[in-house]
């Protein structure tokens, strides 16, 4: 059953992203190291994992960053498929696709459904993403 679930979700993650002009982007976070945006047209509730929402996000960097694998890879932007766990207030980075300044693919990770879940704390990029995609859920870390 796990293999079927992983294959189904992997198929969704590996779909070729649409050209940027066809997408509906929503910026989130205030990180000096990168600008971040969610492709709102890609946001979908998980049919397999309850309380999780899958989405493609894009990070754009002011200078190129290390993006290994492959070794020596330098990227100016990345598309990342995430699963946001609304109930547990966490974000798992499932797959990364890295691009150079010309938009050429320079690196790609395998799809990993065992990726660790990052706690979405207020003020963090994960917290900002969680707040954008899970507005109906109470923030467990917000102080009264």
N, C-alpha and C positions, 0 to 999 in steps of 0.2 A: 504494500500500500504506500509506503514512504517513497519508493522509487517512482511510482506513478505520479504522486504529488509533486516530487521534485522535477520530473520531466515536464509536467504541465506548467508549473511556474517558470521553469527555465525557458520554455517556449515563449512565454509572455515577455520575459526579460530580454531575450535575444532578438526581439523584433527590431527591425531597423528603424531608428528614430526618424520622424518626419523632418523635412527642412525647417530651419528655425523660423522662417516667415510664416509657416502654417500653424505655429503653436501659440498658445495663450499662456504667457509667462507671468508669474507672480513672484516678486522679490521677497526675500525674507532675510532676517539677520542683519547685523551691522558689524561685519568682520572686515578689518582693514586689509587682511591678507588675501581676501577673495570676495567677489560679489557672488551671491547665490540666488537662484531663482528656481521655482517649481514649474514644470510644464503641467498646467492645470488640466489640459486635455488628456493627460496620461493618468490622472488620479483615479484609482479604482479600488473598491473594497476587495479584500482577499476572499475568494470563494472557498478557500481551503483552511485558512487560519483565521479564527474569529477575532474581532476587534483590531484587525490590522488593515492598513491601507497601503497599497503599493503606488509608487510614483517615480517618475524620472526627474532628477534635479540637475541643474547645471551650475558648476563653479567656474568662474573666469578669474584668472590670476593676472596681476599687473606685471609680473615677471614670470618666466617659465619655471616650473617646479620639477623635481625628480618624480617620475611616475612608474618606476620599475614594478613589474616586469614589462618589457624586456630590459635587460641591463643597459644603462646609459640613456634611458628614455627621458626626454624632456617634454613637458606639456604646458600649453598656455590655457587650456580649458579641459574640463572633465564632465562627462555625463555619468551620473551615478543613479542606479536603481536602488531605492530604499523601500523597506517595509517598516511602517510606523505602527507601533503597538499602542493604540489609543488608551486601553485600559491600564496597561503597566507603565505608561509614559516613557517609552523607549523607542530608539531608532536603530535598525540594523542595516548596514551598508552591504547589499547583496552582490552588486557588480559595479565595476568602474571601467569606463571607456575613456581613454585619453586622446586629445587632439593637439596638433602643433598649431602655430600661428596661421597656417594656411587652411586649417580645418581638416588636415589629413590625419587619419587614424594612426597613432604611434604606439599604443599599448592597450591591452584589454585583460582584465582579470576573469577568471572562471566564475560562474555563478555559484555562490555559496550560501545555502540556507542555514548553515551552521555558524554564520557570521555572528560575532558577539553583539549583543544589544547595548547601545550606549544610552545612559540615562539622560532624558531630556530635561535638563535643569533650566530654570529661568535665566535668561541672558546668554545662554549658549546657542550656537547655531541649531543644534538638535532641539532645544527648547522652543526656539522660534519656529522651526519647521513643524513640531508637534502642535504648537498653538494654532498655526495656520490650518493644518489638516484635521485636527480633532477638537473643534470649538465646543462641542457638546459635552466634553469630558472636563471634570474639575481638575485643576492643577494641584497635584499632591504636595508640591514643594513651595507653593505660594504661602507666604506668611499672612495671617489675618490682621 
